């Protein structure tokens, strides 16, 4: 007998909340436990509304896709609700937060030099642990396109990393 | 040679993974059982709602009124050049605003961590005044969401339209979904074809096509995207003006599809009375000109009168103090401010006033302020901090010292203690590292802000 929708939501929550929470707090830092709980709940609300649409073979990337949308919506407003979300469009040369949070100087410098889209897919892979197929779900692209993007991002990162190491 | 390359690859990969501050960090919701109970009590979106059509009741007269989103501003903004009663919030305590925000936009997926801010010598000590505004959301949420749905061509029975602050969804798999969030001050909405953001829907029926309607294999032009966005804004009943549009294009394949399409996104900052509301409308179109995703808001902006504005130096002090408090994690601490008393304030509008003041660096003591000693021309210092990494061996890194070198006054959005979203003057400090940091500029005695960032984002309750 198939699990009820309620049981499925509970499964999603228990199975993937940690990964979703880490995705969120990597991108909004520092984040209080209460705010993090609120964000995770918001993701679960969307999961519940569309519980029948959650792909069984891609639950985590689907949920991270929801979390990504939730964050994007929050960022629509520049200052709104978040004291931690950036506000103004900086020049390309502006400092990135990695300069402050990543202790490894070469890694930090290499990340800073990357475009936002390259950095996103790279960190989704290396920090959030998503493979090409899962990246495709999160980013709404084909698996092939995700793999190509990831490969290019890795190449750019490696190039930046080598420069940083030799600087 | 191959071994060297392999070792190099292993090195950067392992080091990149090790740089993840949250790798393996456990998480457990404080009360997951309660969350599940609360969430599963909410209605779900079903396909049946599509067949039933869009049946939401609306008070048509009210809808027409509330959706002229800022129609009242012209009248309100002319009211009163003298300071009104200024307690924006009723609460006796105030968090002293401190919303330190590194300017990593364009890179919003970034994290903040330890750094040490110091005020530079060129910040000024003059005080002034400026108008404050509040957002007021529609009184009839059902009618407002109905109008948004119609404008975007979305059909479906709303999952719920609550009487109190919360969120709900309208739509169907066929026409796409609109998520609404009401926080009692602004009604936000976000349109997507699927929860993961993929998918393309047909063009909104209320929007005349102004660009190419057949696939060309290339992205919709910026001009076409802008024209379509403007048509949608008109259909939405958005008043006010818009800042310079920002465009981006990307080649994507909707989830579950093997074909790709080009998406063109136009983002339009929303201005009211010439003031950047800190909010914007965003529309993404596929190469056929169909709407793929969008987000925006429904609210009016009301003038609350003129408020005293602290000096750059005072604001920098508050920023520095708060930044020190939350450096290293946690949330900004709050400082109680108990006086909420109307007083006489300068009547000159800040937008036309600048006050030359002594340089802090040349005479920091003469202005009656307490500024960290590092502001008076001291060379930037660094402190050392041991930070955890996934490597068991602690790594000692320098805490960067960032100097605030100049400030400009603009408007930013803040949440008051009563939950109202307000547009308040704020200083944007430019730092010597190229970053910018923002600090609310209204004298904290006159503003009662929410005691923490209120939810980081629209919350469902």
Interface residues (C-beta under 8 A of the other chain):
Chain A: X5 X6 X9 X10 X13 X14 X17 X18 X21 X22 X25 X26 X27 X28 X29 X30 X31 X32 X33 X34 X35 X36 X37 X38 X39 X40 X41 X42 X44 X45 X46 X47 X48 X49 X50 X51 X52 X53 X61 X62 X65 X66 X68 X69 X70 X71 X72 X73 X74 X75 X76 X77 X78 X79 X80 X81 X82 X83 X84 X85 X86 X87 X88 X89 X90 X91 X93 X94 X95 X96 X97 X98 X99 X100 X101 X102 X103 X104 X105 X106 X107 X108 X110 X111 X116 X117 X119 X120 X122 X123 X126 X127 X136 X137 X138 X139 X140 X141 X142 X145 X157 X158 X161 X162
Chain B: X8 X9 X12 X13 X15 X16 X17 X18 X19 X20 X21 X22 X23 X25 X26 X27 X28 X29 X30 X32 X35 X36 X38 X39 X40 X42 X43 X44 X45 X46 X98 X99 X100 X101 X102 X103 X104 X105 X106 X107 X108 X109 X110 X111 X112 X113 X114 X115 X159 X167 X169 X173 X177 X179 X181 X186 X188 X190 X192 X194 X195 X196 X197 X198 X199 X250 X251 X252 X253 X254 X255 X257 X258 X260 X278 X279 X280 X282 X295 X296 X297 X326 X328 X329 X330 X331 X332 X387 X389 X395 X397 X400 X412 X413 X414 X415 X421 X426 X428 X433 X434 X435 X436 X438 X452 X453 X454 X455 X456 X457 X458 X459 X460
